[in-house]
Structure formats: structure tokens, C-alpha cells
Amino acid sequence: MLYNKNTVFDAFKIFKTEVEKQCEKQIKIMRLDRSGEYYGRYIKDGQALGLFTKFLQENRTVTQYTMLGLPYQNDVVERRN
């Protein structure tokens, strides 16, 4: 269990490594909301991508973003929370 949103990226890297090693397949798609720990921060010139998003791009993982404040777009994860 994560107690701090700042640990999401490190936890995902460990999870990704374990899943891909056990299943011998790559994670191809991630569905995320546009919150700061995933997407990055807004700056005056637009959006500054965060480490998580850059990592997914480097690993050729397709990202599907849901709208902030609309948890029904990500039902499976939100039900577990």
C-alpha cells in the first residue's frame, strides 16, 4: 500500500519489472488520470511532463488519460480504492 503519492513512480517501476518478468510480456497500455503524480505539472507555457509520463514514453507504453474529477471513466481502479 502506498501512503504517499510521491512513491507512485518508484512502486510502478518495481511492479512493471516483476509483472514483465513473471508473465514474459510487456505492459502496453496504461490508463491514468491527469493528476500531478502521473502527468506532470501545469506551467505558464502549458504542461510539463512528469517523470512517470516520460518513463512510459521511453518504454513505448501507450497512455490513455481520463478526465480529472470523473472517476467513472476509470471504474475498475476507483472501485478498488
Secondary structure, DSSP 8 states (H G I E B T S, - for coil): --SSGGGHHHHHHHHHHHHHHHHS----EEEEE--TTTTEEEETTEEEE-HHHHHHHHTT-EEEEE-TT-GGGGHHHHHH-
